[in-house]
């Protein structure tokens, strides 16, 4: 487990202020500091940063950026007075700056859309990029979480998703929440050998497959249940496609945890279709955890 700060990216948008609240809470739960970061792109554009000779002395791009940071820090301190909050104005564009921050952070928190978002997009490019390339878990604040709801975990049993399982258990423990481990399966992946179209073979194949999927779900959770005995786990095995099942289940959750990519992902892709769907359509905040992250 890393002991670096929780980092939150801000740009002055309502989405980023919501991210500040979530990040402050995460920092308190972990007993860590909170670092509020604003990517200051304007020095790279070679434009004047100070106030205009004809304008107010507190004008100019740098003063605006510093006020933005100050407001975000004050907001974090109001939300969580006991959390140590620092700020950093970093020259560069947001994707590069926050990816660099993720190398030492315990967690990166961002809003789902920022000031630069295109109308109609459900989630911004910064959130998607960090989920795919961040060096630590990335929490994207979106939707309306149920504070009394469970932590929802997407389970596929793949080695790539092991880190996501551990993160979900840790989050449930920190929050004092129950954990719902959801695993979806379909009958079309297995049929009878002699006559695949025969109804009895279809039924037998489905029953065998369900037993296999039940074992997969149990095995994915077993070691972590022993490590976090305080977490109440509810196993949910559903016979439907994973994306709609996960989105529907997120309506009652306070957090959804997914791996960056699992069994069905194409080799070379850093962000799979399930995590993409969660980022765009979940009804609560989404944590994306890549393999090898803790």
C-alpha positions as CSV (number, residue, x, y, z in Angstrom):
1,X,0.0,0.0,0.0
2,X,1.4,3.4,-1.0
3,X,1.7,6.2,1.6
4,X,1.8,9.0,-0.9
5,X,-0.9,11.7,-0.8
6,X,-4.3,11.6,-2.3
7,X,-4.1,13.9,-5.3
8,X,-7.1,15.7,-6.8
9,X,-7.0,17.6,-10.1
10,X,-8.9,20.9,-10.2
11,X,-9.8,23.3,-13.0
12,X,-12.5,25.5,-11.3
13,X,-15.5,23.5,-12.7
14,X,-18.3,22.2,-10.5
15,X,-17.2,18.7,-11.4
16,X,-13.7,19.3,-10.0
17,X,-15.1,20.8,-6.8
18,X,-17.1,17.6,-6.3
19,X,-13.9,15.7,-6.8
20,X,-12.2,17.9,-4.1
21,X,-14.9,16.8,-1.6
22,X,-14.4,13.1,-2.5
23,X,-10.7,13.4,-2.4
24,X,-10.7,15.0,1.0
25,X,-12.8,12.2,2.4
26,X,-10.5,9.6,0.9
27,X,-7.5,11.3,2.4
28,X,-9.2,11.3,5.9
29,X,-10.1,7.6,5.6
30,X,-6.6,6.7,4.7
31,X,-4.9,9.0,7.2
32,X,-3.0,10.7,4.4
33,X,-2.5,14.3,3.2
34,X,-4.4,15.8,0.3
35,X,-2.6,17.5,-2.6
36,X,-4.7,19.8,-4.8
37,X,-3.2,20.2,-8.2
38,X,-3.9,22.6,-11.1
39,X,-2.3,22.1,-14.5
40,X,-1.3,25.6,-15.6
41,X,-1.1,25.3,-19.4
42,X,-0.6,28.9,-20.2
43,X,3.2,29.2,-19.8
44,X,3.5,26.7,-22.6
45,X,1.4,28.9,-24.8
46,X,3.8,31.8,-24.4
47,X,1.2,34.3,-23.4
48,X,1.4,37.0,-20.8
49,X,0.7,35.6,-17.3
50,X,0.6,38.8,-15.2
51,X,-2.1,41.4,-15.0
52,X,-2.7,43.8,-17.9
53,X,-1.2,47.3,-17.4
54,X,-4.8,48.6,-18.0
55,X,-6.5,46.1,-15.7
56,X,-6.7,45.4,-12.0
57,X,-3.5,44.4,-10.1
58,X,-5.0,41.0,-9.1
59,X,-5.9,40.2,-12.7
60,X,-3.9,38.0,-15.1
61,X,-3.8,34.3,-15.8
62,X,-1.5,33.4,-13.0
63,X,-3.6,35.2,-10.4
64,X,-6.7,33.5,-11.6
65,X,-5.0,30.1,-11.4
66,X,-3.8,30.8,-7.9
67,X,-7.2,31.9,-6.7
68,X,-8.7,28.8,-8.2
69,X,-6.3,26.7,-6.2
70,X,-6.9,28.7,-3.0
71,X,-10.7,28.2,-3.3
72,X,-10.2,24.5,-3.9
73,X,-8.0,24.2,-0.8
74,X,-10.4,26.2,1.4
75,X,-13.2,24.0,0.2
76,X,-11.3,20.8,1.1
77,X,-10.5,22.2,4.6
78,X,-14.2,23.0,5.1
79,X,-15.2,19.5,4.2
80,X,-12.5,17.7,6.2
81,X,-10.8,20.1,8.7
82,X,-8.5,17.5,10.1
83,X,-6.9,16.6,6.7
84,X,-3.5,18.3,5.9
85,X,-4.1,20.0,2.5
86,X,-1.4,21.4,0.2
87,X,-1.6,22.8,-3.3
88,X,0.6,22.8,-6.4
89,X,0.4,24.9,-9.6
90,X,2.2,22.8,-12.1
91,X,3.0,24.1,-15.7
92,X,1.8,21.7,-18.3
93,X,-1.4,20.2,-19.8
94,X,-3.7,18.3,-17.4
95,X,-3.1,14.8,-18.8
96,X,0.6,15.0,-18.6
97,X,0.7,16.7,-15.2
98,X,-1.8,14.3,-13.5
99,X,-0.1,11.2,-15.0
100,X,3.2,12.3,-13.5
101,X,1.5,12.9,-10.1
102,X,0.1,9.4,-10.2
103,X,3.6,7.9,-10.0
104,X,3.8,8.8,-6.3
105,X,0.2,9.3,-5.3
106,X,-1.9,6.7,-3.4
107,X,-5.0,7.7,-5.3
108,X,-5.8,10.2,-8.1
109,X,-9.3,11.8,-8.0
110,X,-10.8,13.7,-10.9
111,X,-14.2,14.9,-11.9
112,X,-16.0,13.3,-14.8
113,X,-15.9,16.4,-16.9
114,X,-14.0,19.7,-16.6
115,X,-14.1,23.2,-18.1
116,X,-12.8,22.0,-21.4
117,X,-15.4,19.2,-22.0
118,X,-17.4,19.2,-25.2
119,X,-21.1,19.4,-24.8
120,X,-22.7,16.0,-25.0
121,X,-19.7,14.0,-23.7
122,X,-20.5,12.0,-20.7
123,X,-17.0,11.8,-19.4
124,X,-13.9,13.9,-20.2
125,X,-10.7,12.9,-21.9
126,X,-8.7,13.6,-18.7
127,X,-10.6,11.0,-16.7
128,X,-10.5,8.4,-19.5
129,X,-6.8,8.9,-20.1
130,X,-5.8,8.7,-16.5
131,X,-7.9,5.5,-16.0
132,X,-5.9,3.9,-18.8
133,X,-2.4,5.3,-18.1
134,X,-2.3,6.3,-14.4
135,X,0.3,4.7,-12.2
136,X,-2.1,4.4,-9.2
137,X,-5.8,3.8,-8.8
138,X,-8.0,6.5,-10.4
139,X,-11.3,7.6,-8.9
140,X,-13.6,9.4,-11.3
141,X,-16.4,11.3,-9.5
142,X,-19.7,11.1,-11.3
143,X,-23.4,10.3,-10.7
144,X,-25.1,10.5,-7.3
145,X,-23.8,7.9,-4.9
146,X,-25.8,6.4,-2.2
147,X,-23.8,7.1,1.0
148,X,-25.4,4.1,2.7
149,X,-25.0,1.8,-0.2
150,X,-22.4,-0.9,-0.7
151,X,-19.1,-0.8,-2.6
152,X,-19.8,-2.6,-5.9
153,X,-17.1,-4.7,-7.4
154,X,-17.0,-6.1,-11.0
155,X,-15.5,-9.6,-10.8
156,X,-14.3,-11.6,-13.8
157,X,-11.8,-13.8,-12.1
158,X,-8.9,-12.7,-14.4
159,X,-5.4,-12.1,-13.0
160,X,-5.6,-8.5,-14.3
161,X,-8.5,-7.8,-12.0
162,X,-6.8,-9.0,-8.8
163,X,-5.7,-5.5,-7.9
164,X,-9.2,-4.2,-8.3
165,X,-10.6,-6.9,-5.9
166,X,-8.0,-5.8,-3.2
167,X,-8.8,-2.2,-3.7
168,X,-12.6,-2.8,-3.4
169,X,-12.1,-4.7,-0.1
170,X,-9.9,-2.0,1.3
171,X,-12.4,0.7,0.3
172,X,-15.3,-1.2,1.9
173,X,-13.3,-1.6,5.1
174,X,-12.3,2.1,5.2
175,X,-15.9,3.2,4.6
176,X,-17.5,0.6,6.9
177,X,-19.6,-0.5,3.9
178,X,-20.7,-3.8,2.6
179,X,-19.2,-5.2,-0.5
180,X,-21.3,-6.5,-3.4
181,X,-19.2,-8.7,-5.8
182,X,-21.0,-9.0,-9.1
183,X,-20.1,-11.6,-11.7
184,X,-22.1,-11.9,-14.9
185,X,-22.1,-15.0,-17.2
186,X,-23.9,-16.2,-20.4
187,X,-25.1,-19.6,-21.5
188,X,-23.8,-19.3,-25.0
189,X,-20.2,-20.0,-24.0
190,X,-20.9,-23.7,-23.5
191,X,-23.2,-26.3,-25.1
192,X,-23.6,-30.1,-25.2
193,X,-21.0,-31.9,-27.3
194,X,-23.3,-34.4,-29.1
195,X,-26.1,-32.2,-30.1
196,X,-25.5,-28.6,-29.2
197,X,-29.0,-27.5,-30.2
198,X,-30.8,-30.1,-28.1
199,X,-32.8,-28.4,-25.3
200,X,-31.5,-30.8,-22.6
201,X,-27.9,-30.3,-23.6
202,X,-28.5,-26.5,-23.4
203,X,-29.9,-26.9,-19.9
204,X,-27.1,-29.3,-18.8
205,X,-24.5,-27.0,-20.3
206,X,-26.0,-24.0,-18.6
207,X,-26.0,-25.7,-15.2
208,X,-22.4,-26.8,-15.6
209,X,-21.4,-23.3,-16.6
210,X,-23.2,-21.8,-13.6
211,X,-21.3,-24.1,-11.3
212,X,-18.0,-23.1,-12.9
213,X,-18.8,-19.4,-12.6
214,X,-19.8,-19.8,-9.0
215,X,-16.4,-21.4,-8.2
216,X,-14.7,-18.6,-10.2
217,X,-16.4,-15.9,-8.1
218,X,-15.7,-17.7,-4.8
219,X,-12.0,-18.2,-5.7
220,X,-11.6,-14.5,-6.7
221,X,-12.8,-13.4,-3.3
222,X,-11.6,-16.1,-0.9
223,X,-8.1,-14.8,0.0
224,X,-9.4,-11.2,0.4
225,X,-12.3,-12.2,2.6
226,X,-9.7,-13.7,5.0
227,X,-7.6,-10.5,4.9
228,X,-10.7,-8.2,5.5
229,X,-12.9,-10.2,8.0
230,X,-14.7,-7.0,8.9
231,X,-16.2,-6.6,5.4
232,X,-19.6,-8.2,4.8
233,X,-19.6,-9.7,1.3
234,X,-22.6,-10.4,-0.9
235,X,-21.9,-12.5,-4.0
236,X,-24.1,-11.7,-6.9
237,X,-24.1,-14.1,-9.9
238,X,-26.2,-12.9,-12.8
239,X,-27.0,-14.5,-16.1
240,X,-26.8,-11.4,-18.4
241,X,-24.3,-9.2,-20.1
242,X,-21.9,-7.6,-17.6
243,X,-22.1,-4.0,-18.8
244,X,-25.9,-3.4,-18.3
245,X,-25.8,-5.5,-15.1
246,X,-23.1,-3.4,-13.6
247,X,-24.7,-0.1,-14.6
248,X,-28.0,-1.1,-13.2
249,X,-26.4,-2.3,-9.9
250,X,-24.5,1.0,-9.6
251,X,-27.8,2.9,-8.9
252,X,-27.7,1.8,-5.3
253,X,-23.9,1.9,-4.7
254,X,-21.6,4.5,-3.2
255,X,-18.7,3.4,-5.3
256,X,-18.1,1.1,-8.3
257,X,-14.7,-0.6,-8.6
258,X,-13.5,-2.1,-11.9
259,X,-10.3,-3.4,-13.3
260,X,-8.8,-1.5,-16.3
261,X,-9.3,-4.6,-18.5
262,X,-10.2,-8.2,-17.9
263,X,-10.7,-11.6,-19.7
264,X,-12.5,-10.2,-22.7
265,X,-10.1,-7.4,-23.5
266,X,-8.1,-7.2,-26.7
267,X,-4.4,-7.6,-26.1
268,X,-2.7,-4.2,-26.1
269,X,-5.8,-2.2,-24.9
270,X,-5.2,-0.5,-21.6
271,X,-8.9,0.2,-20.9
272,X,-11.5,-2.4,-21.7
273,X,-15.1,-2.1,-22.7
274,X,-16.5,-2.7,-19.2
275,X,-14.4,0.0,-17.6
276,X,-15.2,2.4,-20.5
277,X,-18.9,1.7,-20.0
278,X,-18.6,2.3,-16.2
279,X,-16.9,5.6,-16.7
280,X,-19.5,6.8,-19.1
281,X,-22.7,5.4,-17.6
282,X,-22.4,4.5,-13.9
283,X,-24.7,6.1,-11.4
284,X,-22.0,6.5,-8.8
285,X,-18.2,7.3,-8.7
286,X,-16.0,4.8,-10.4
287,X,-12.6,3.6,-9.3
288,X,-10.4,2.0,-12.1
289,X,-7.5,-0.1,-10.9
290,X,-4.9,-1.5,-13.2
291,X,-3.0,-4.7,-12.7
292,X,0.0,-4.2,-10.4
293,X,-1.6,-1.3,-8.5
294,X,-2.3,-1.4,-4.8
